[in-house]
Amino acid sequence: MSSTNATMLATHVEDWSGDMGERWLANLDRFESMISPVGDALLARAAFRPGEQVVDIGCGGGASTRAIAASILPGGRVTGVDVSASLIAEAARRAAQDGLTNASVLAADAATAAVPGAPFGRLFSRFGCMFFADPQAAFVNLGRLLHPGGRADFAVWAPARGNPWVSGLMGIVRNHVEVPKPEPGTPGPFSLDDPDHFRALLEGGGFTDLDFHFWQGKQLVGGAGASAASAARFVLDAMSFGQLLADQPAAVRATAEAEIRELFVAHETPSGVIMGANAWLVSARRDG
Ligand SMILES: C[S@@+](CC[C@H](N)C(=O)[O-])C[C@H]1O[C@@H](n2cnc3c(N)ncnc32)[C@H](O)[C@@H]1O
């Protein structure tokens, strides 16, 4: 078996401002519908109120930014921040289309950016904080975006092992290619999966009152209504799993795709491919 140069699902900020951001944009509705159950749970925990001033970190195409904008009327404002200029342009377009004049966007690296309107009362992030090159410095910067006592709500993926939709796919990828374990601290979707590590970063960033909730739910892999075949293609074309196999011969990639399709057939329903997913929903307050 050959190995891959790609560390397990590592994703860096440069990927998001480039290829990965473009792939997310090209498949925006599928990605957003796939992760909407986690987003809904995080929004319910955050319980935004009219008048609040909010920053949405790593807002992508802005589904959560728009949901927040609608929930803080009248008087509230939300700013979505994302490192991908293409995603930010789409987030702005969709907010304008929905007439949400209390939503603005900023194309910037949240690890270092000074965001107009800061300090905010609330910070929100659905899967947007796992890709910082220097996470400790980034969480110090995020802390600075909040005023003392301000509240942050984060969703991050729980460990791949035991996370049904990921472990099934990784098992198949590993049938074909050796995937090196990431160095601790490597940016990527699972970089904050260890609560002790995440807790230390938040405390180092000046956050307190940390609350970790283990969310276990179901999600539609490949988006609402996807067949097993179309979800398998989506996973290989749009997600990092495909990159892990990118250097393999076409026959290997075709076999992996057939195995993924078979995995998904077992979870196929009229609504789409439904698989279990685990995430940490974490709330914290800015010290002071
Ligand atoms: C998994 S996507 C989630 C997007 C969005 N929050 C959602 O739930 O639909 C991660 C997002 O974080 C953004 N991102 C990654 N690193 C970032 C950084 N350092 N600063 C700002 N945005 C970043 C990416 O461009 C991408 O849009």
The ligand as a Gaussian input file, in Angstrom:
#p B3LYP/6-31G(d) Opt

LIG

0 1
 C      -15.939000      24.257000       7.549000
 S      -16.156000      25.836000       6.849000
 C      -17.553000      26.456000       7.797000
 C      -18.209000      27.646000       7.165000
 C      -19.395000      28.232000       7.914000
 N      -19.054000      28.591000       9.279000
 C      -20.551000      27.276000       7.928000
 O      -20.782000      26.635000       8.970000
 O      -21.242000      27.133000       6.896000
 C      -14.795000      26.710000       7.587000
 C      -14.755000      28.173000       7.205000
 O      -13.746000      28.823000       7.986000
 C      -13.052000      29.716000       7.164000
 N      -11.730000      29.962000       7.750000
 C      -10.728000      29.066000       7.941000
 N       -9.672000      29.659000       8.538000
 C      -10.017000      30.959000       8.725000
 C       -9.356000      32.087000       9.282000
 N       -8.112000      31.985000       9.773000
 N       -9.997000      33.277000       9.294000
 C      -11.251000      33.398000       8.780000
 N      -11.923000      32.361000       8.237000
 C      -11.328000      31.158000       8.215000
 C      -13.001000      29.013000       5.815000
 O      -12.721000      29.881000       4.739000
 C      -14.388000      28.396000       5.751000
 O      -15.320000      29.249000       5.157000

